[in-house]
Amino acid sequence: MASPALPGVFFCFAAMVLLIFVSVSSPTWQSVSFLHVGSGSSTVRYGVFGFTGHSPSVGYRFQDNPRLQSSIIRSLTRTLILHPLAAGITGFAFFAGLFGLAFHRVGTIIMALLSGLAFLVIFVAWIIDMILFGIARQRYRNQGDRAQYGNANWLTLGALVALVFGFCLSAFGALGSYKRRTRSTY
C-alpha cells in the first residue's frame, strides 16, 4: 500500500532537481542560463553566480552595457542566491517526506511546511528573475545586441509549479490514512 506522502515527495524531488540545475547555471554549467547575449562563440550566458568567462561570485555586473551598471541592478543579481537557498529548503522537504513515507506522519507535515516555505522563496526569486533579466534583455536589444531568455527561467518556473503541487499534495497527505496493516498470528 502506497503512503499518502508519496505524491508530495515526488514533486518535492522534482523541484529540488530543477533548482539544483538552476543553481549550477553559468558560469559553472554553460547549458543552463537565464539570459544569452550575442551569437555563436561570442555568446555570453548569465547565471546565478555570474556569466561566461567570469569567476563565480554572489552578485555581478552585466558586461558591455553602461545602462546596466547601477547599484540596483547589482543588488538584484545578489538576490539570485535565493535559487540555491530554495534548492536547500526543498532538499530538506524531500528528506522529511522520505521520513514521512517510511516512519511517521510528522515527516509529511514537516515536508508540507518546508515545501510551502520553498515555494514562497522561489516565487520571489522567479519574479526577480523575470524583472532583472527582462530589463537586461531589453537594454541589450536597445543597444543592438541579440538577447534571449535562457532555460533557467523556465526551469525555475517548473520548480515553482512542482512546489505548488508538492505543498498541496503533502498537506493532503498529512491528513491521509497512515494505518499499517498488522498480521494476525494464529
C-alpha positions in Angstrom: 0.0 0.0 0.0 1.4 3.4 -1.0 1.8 6.1 1.6 -0.3 9.3 1.3 3.0 11.2 1.4 4.3 9.7 -1.9 2.9 12.3 -4.4 4.3 15.2 -2.3 7.7 13.5 -2.1 7.8 13.0 -5.9 7.0 16.7 -6.6 9.5 17.9 -3.9 12.2 15.7 -5.5 11.4 17.1 -9.0 11.5 20.7 -7.7 14.8 20.0 -5.9 16.4 18.6 -9.1 15.3 21.6 -11.2 16.5 24.1 -8.6 19.9 22.3 -8.4 20.2 22.6 -12.2 19.4 26.3 -12.0 21.8 26.8 -9.1 24.8 25.5 -11.1 24.0 27.6 -14.1 26.5 29.8 -15.9 29.4 30.3 -15.4 29.6 26.8 -13.8 27.4 24.9 -16.3 27.0 26.6 -19.7 23.9 24.6 -20.7 21.8 26.4 -18.2 21.5 30.2 -18.1 19.0 33.0 -17.6 20.0 35.2 -20.5 22.0 34.7 -23.7 23.6 37.8 -25.2 25.3 37.7 -28.6 25.5 34.8 -31.1 27.8 31.9 -32.0 31.0 31.6 -30.0 30.8 35.1 -28.7 27.6 34.4 -26.7 27.7 35.5 -23.1 25.4 33.4 -20.8 24.3 34.9 -17.4 23.5 32.6 -14.5 23.1 32.6 -10.7 26.8 33.3 -9.8 28.0 35.2 -12.9 28.4 34.9 -16.6 30.6 33.2 -19.2 34.3 33.9 -18.6 33.6 35.3 -15.1 34.7 33.7 -11.9 31.6 32.6 -9.7 30.5 35.2 -7.2 27.4 36.4 -5.4 26.3 39.5 -7.3 27.9 40.7 -10.5 27.8 43.5 -13.1 26.4 42.9 -16.6 29.1 43.1 -19.3 29.3 45.7 -22.0 26.3 47.7 -21.2 26.6 51.0 -19.3 22.8 51.2 -18.7 23.1 48.0 -16.6 25.8 49.2 -14.2 23.5 50.7 -11.5 23.7 49.6 -7.9 20.1 48.5 -8.1 20.8 46.0 -10.9 23.9 44.8 -9.0 21.7 44.3 -5.8 19.2 42.3 -7.9 22.0 40.0 -9.1 22.8 39.3 -5.4 19.2 38.1 -4.8 19.9 35.2 -7.3 21.3 33.4 -4.2 17.6 32.6 -3.5 17.8 29.8 -6.0 20.3 27.7 -4.1 18.6 28.6 -0.9 15.3 27.3 -2.2 17.1 24.2 -3.5 18.3 23.5 0.0 14.9 24.1 1.6 13.4 21.8 -1.0 16.0 19.2 -0.3 15.1 19.2 3.4 11.4 19.0 2.4 12.2 15.9 0.3 14.1 14.2 3.1 11.4 15.0 5.6 9.0 13.4 3.1 11.1 10.3 2.9 10.8 10.2 6.7 7.1 10.5 6.4 7.0 7.7 3.9 8.9 5.3 6.0 8.0 6.2 9.6 5.7 8.8 10.7 3.1 11.5 9.7 5.3 14.2 11.3 7.7 13.9 8.3 4.9 14.6 5.9 3.8 17.6 8.0 7.3 19.0 8.0 7.5 18.4 4.3 4.4 20.4 3.8 5.7 23.3 5.8 9.2 23.3 4.1 7.7 23.0 0.6 5.4 25.9 1.4 8.4 28.0 2.5 10.5 26.9 -0.5 7.5 27.9 -2.7 7.5 31.4 -1.2 11.3 31.8 -1.7 11.3 30.6 -5.3 8.2 32.6 -6.1 10.1 35.8 -5.1 13.2 34.6 -6.9 11.2 33.9 -10.1 9.6 37.4 -10.0 13.1 39.0 -9.5 14.5 36.8 -12.4 11.8 38.0 -14.8 12.3 41.6 -13.8 16.1 41.6 -13.8 16.6 39.6 -16.9 13.7 41.3 -18.7 15.3 44.7 -18.1 18.7 43.4 -19.1 17.3 41.7 -22.3 15.6 44.9 -23.3 18.6 47.1 -22.7 20.9 44.8 -24.7 18.4 44.8 -27.5 18.2 48.6 -27.4 21.9 48.6 -27.8 21.6 46.4 -30.9 22.7 43.1 -29.4 20.9 39.8 -29.8 19.5 38.9 -26.3 17.3 35.9 -25.5 15.9 34.4 -22.3 17.7 31.2 -21.3 16.3 27.9 -20.0 16.9 28.7 -16.3 13.9 31.0 -16.2 11.7 28.1 -17.3 13.4 25.6 -15.0 12.7 27.9 -12.2 9.0 28.2 -13.2 8.8 24.4 -13.4 10.2 24.1 -9.9 7.7 26.7 -8.8 4.8 24.6 -10.2 6.3 21.4 -8.8 6.5 23.1 -5.3 2.8 24.1 -5.6 1.9 20.5 -6.2 4.4 19.3 -3.6 2.9 21.6 -1.0 -0.7 20.8 -1.8 -0.2 17.0 -2.0 1.9 16.9 1.1 -0.6 18.9 3.0 -3.4 16.5 1.9 -1.0 13.6 2.5 -0.6 14.7 6.1 -4.3 14.3 6.5 -4.3 10.8 4.9 -4.6 7.4 6.5 -1.4 6.1 8.0 -2.7 2.9 9.4 -0.4 0.0 8.9 -1.7 -3.5 8.3 -0.9 -5.8 11.1 -0.6 -9.5 10.6 -2.7 -11.7 12.8 -1.0 -14.7 14.1 -3.0 -17.8 15.0 
